[in-house]
Structures are given as C-alpha cells and as structure tokens.
Amino acid sequence: MGGTELNIVIPVFNEDKNFPKVYQAIREQVRVRYRILVVYDFDEDTTVPVVNKLAEDDSCLVLIKNTLGRGPANALRTAFRVVDSGPVLVVMADLSDDLRDVEEMFKFYQKGFDLVCGSRYTHAGRQIGGPFIKSTLSRLAGLSLHYMRGIPTRDATNNFKLYDSQLLKSISIESEGGFSIAMEITVKAFLMGKKITEVPTTWYDRAEGKAKFKLFKWMPQYLHWYFFAFQPKYKSSSDGNRAV
C-alpha cells in the first residue's frame, strides 16, 4: 500500500473546548507516524485559533478550509482531495472514538486492506451512551448488511474508519450532508470488491457540547445507501472509477 504516514482527518465545528482534549489523546494514544488535518467550514470557527496556537509547536497540525460547502460530508470530501497517498483515518472531535484502536487498524492497512472499520457491534465492541433510537437503528443496519448482504463489517454507519487514499480517489462520493458518507464509501467499496475488515472499538457519547446528528433529517440518505448495497457487485474493481 502506498505511503506510511497516517493522515488523521478531523472535521470541526466550534470545537474549541473539545479539540485540545482530542489532540492530547492523539499524542498519547496513536503509536504510528501521523499528521492531523483539521477541516473547518468558516473563518470564525472557534476551533481555528486553538489549532493555530497548538500548531506553533507542532508541525503535524494542518488547517484546511472546506471549499465544497458547509457540513461534515463536504469537510471530509475536501480533506480526501488533499491526501495524495497513504491511509486516511476519520476521527470526530467530540472524543467519541477510542484512539487506542488506531494501531491495530493501521496494521490491517499494512496487510493490504483498503478499508478498516472501527466496529461497535462485533465481539468486544461497545457503545456507551447516545440516543437509543439512533443506536438501535445503526446496529440493525450494520448487522443486517453483514449477515444478509455479506459486507465484512457489522458497523457500516460508524465514521471511525481507516481508508486507503487510492480507494477514496476511485469512488465518486455523492453524500452532501450528514454523516452518511462513511456508509456510502463502505457500500461502494464492497460492491467494487475491495478488501474490508473490522476492528472492535468502543464509542463514547460526547461529554461536552451538543451532538450535531439529526436522525430524521438524514435518515433518507442512510436508507438510500442501505438499499444500494443490495444491487449486484460490479463486474470489476475498476467500475465506478471516478474522482471524489
């Protein structure tokens, strides 16, 4: 696989209180060489001065302005375009992801996997807190796609995933809002015959700030990619080979 530096992508929206904590967690818990790409929507975002201050002493921190339109999906698409090679890990700034699992995810990438999914719903995986309806629907979607369709992860909706950058460049990402982008990429990678695996992880509900997930607003997008998964696999992995 090309590249050995891990690109940690963090989409932010006024995360001035949480970002120093997730930054410190990365420094303490991520044991592979990395750089951090912090993607923000607008110049007044309260996260920006915090990152600028930390970057004075850490060249691994890079600020990137989202140029494709506000929202987490466009922020991720902006970051994916910036990464030329190597693995890309998506981390939320709300401290929900267990960064102790990154080293194991990175090892699977080095073994040749195109997509490594952090999974709350496999053995040893857990979800602590969060809205009951959201977690129930997410679990149902992930388990049914795994057992009924054969997708090699039980947690297609989780955003805590490690992608090979070449996979991202081979997929035309259509998601424009919400967090359905992770499910879209997982489904398309599966249909393309890419190598996918999962690592058990623990997800924690955010301790500070307000969650930005809007279940009923974004449900149609999740349903679209859920049913999209049941179409026949592409004849070759080159099918759908379009830029992000």
N, C-alpha and C positions, 0 to 999 in steps of 0.2 A: 504494500500500500504506500502511496506517495506521501512523504512528509512525516516528521516525527513530533513536531510541536503541536500541542493541543490548543485549539482555538476555542476558548470559553466565551460563548455569546450570552450576554445578559441584557434583555430588553428592559428598560426602566421607564417609570412614570412617577415623578416626585417621590423617589425612594431615598431621600436624604437621611432618614433615620435608619433604614434597614441596610443601605449599601455598605457602610463601614463594617457591619457585622458579617455580611456575606463575603466581603473582601477578606476579612481576617480569617474566616472559615476556609476560604480557598487557600490562603497562605499556609494554614496549619494542617489541612487535611488532604490537599491534592499533591501527590508524590511524583508527578510527571512534569516535564518541562511544558510550560504553557504561556500564553498571552491572553489577556482579558479584553474582549471587545464589548464596550458598553454602548448600547444603541438608544438614543433619545429622540423624541419627536420634535421638541421646540426648545429654543434657547433659554427660556425662562424655567425650564425643568429644574427643580430644586436639587436633583442629583448631580447636575453638571459641575457646580463649584466644588462639591465634595470630591468628585472624581479628579478634577483638576488639581486639587490640593494633594491628594494621595499620589497622583502621577508625578509630582515634583521629585519624589524619592523612589519611584518605581516605573521604569520604562516599559514594563509589561502591560500597563494600563493604556488602552487606546479608546478615545471617544469617537463615536461615529454618529452622524446625524442621519436620521431616517429621511430619505428623499422620496419615498414612494407613497406617502400618505399616512396619517396617524393610525396607531393601533399596533398591537403586538405582532400580528401576522406580517405586516409591511416592515416592521422593525427587523424581524427575522430574515425576511427576503433581502433587505438591504445588507445585512451582515453576511448572508450567504454569498452575495455577489462579491464581497470584499476578499473573502478567503480564496486563495489561489490553489492551495493544496493541503493535504493532511486531514486530520479528524476535526470535526466541529461538535462541540458539546453545548447544548442549550441548558442554561440554569436560570431559574427565576430569582429575582432579587428579594423575594419575601421570605427567604430562609426555609422554604418548604422542602427542598431537595437535600438528600443525605450525601454529602460530598465524599464521605468515606468510601463510597462505592465507585468512584471515578477510576481508581487504579485498576480495578477488576474489569470495568468497561473498556478501558484503554487496552488491556491485554487481549481482549477478544478482537478489537480492531486490528491489533498487530498480527493476529492469527488469520486475518483475511476477511473478517466480517464487514459488510458495507453499512450495517445498521445495528447498533446495540441499544436495546431498550431497557431503561430502568423500569422494573415491574413491581407494582404494589400487590398484585393478585396471584403471584406464583408462591411456591413454598418459601417460607422465611421472609416474604414481603409483607409490608403492613401499611395501613393508612391510619393516621392518628388525627382525629378531628375532621372538620369540614362538614358542609351541608349533607344531610342524609340522602336526599333525593339525588343530588349530583353524584355522590359516591356510589349509590346503588345503580344508577343508570350507566356510569362509567364501568363498573365491574361487570355488569350484564353485557355491555357492548364488547368489552375485551375478552371475556370468557367465551362468548358465543362465536366471535370471529376466530378465536383459536380452535375451538372444538368442532365447529360447524364448517369453517372455511379452511382451516389449516394454517392460518397465519402464525408464525413461530414466536409469538409473544402473547401473553394474556392481558396486556395492558397497552392497547393501541392508542389510547387517548392521552397517556401521560406525556408531558412535554420534556421530561428529563430523559433525553436520548442523545446518543453519540452517532454522528453521521460521517461517512466518508465524503469529502467535499466533491469528489467526482460523481457520486450518486446525486448530490444536490444539483450539480450542473446538468445532469442528464434528465432531470424532471422539470416539467413546466408546472410551477406551483400556482394554483388558481385561488387558494384561500385568500380572502381580502380582509377578513375581520375575525376577531375572537382567537381562540387557541386551537381551532380545528386543523391547523397546518400540520401538526405532528401526526394526526390520524391520516391526513391526506398523503403525506410522504410515506408513511408506513404501508398503507394500502397500495400505493403505486409501486413502491419498491418490491413488494410481494408479487404483484402482477408481472413485474419485469423479471422475476426470478432471481433477485438479489439475495445475498446471504444475510440472514437476520437471526439474531439471538436475543436473549434477555438475561438480565442480572437482577436478583431480588433487591429491592430497595424499600426504604421507609419514607413515606410522605407525611409531612407535618403541616397542619393548618397554620397560616401566618399568625405570628404573635402580635405584630403591630400593623397599623394601617387597615385599610378596607380592601377586601378582595374585589378584583375587577371582573370576575367571571359572571356573565349574565346568561343563565341557563336557557331561558325560553327564547331569548333573542338569537342565540347561537345554535339552538337545537337543530334547526333545518340543515345547517352545514354539516353537523355531525351525522345526521341521518343520510344525507347525500353520500358522504364518503363511506358510511356503513354499507349501504346497498351497492355502491360502486365496487366494493370488494368481491361481490359475488359474480361479477362478469368473468368470462374466460380469461385465463392468463394470456399475456402477449406471446406471440409466436417466437420472438427472440428478445433478448435483454436490450436490444437497441431500439425497440419500438417505443415511441414516446420520447425519443431522444431530442428534447428541446431545452433551450436555456431557461434558467429560473426566471 
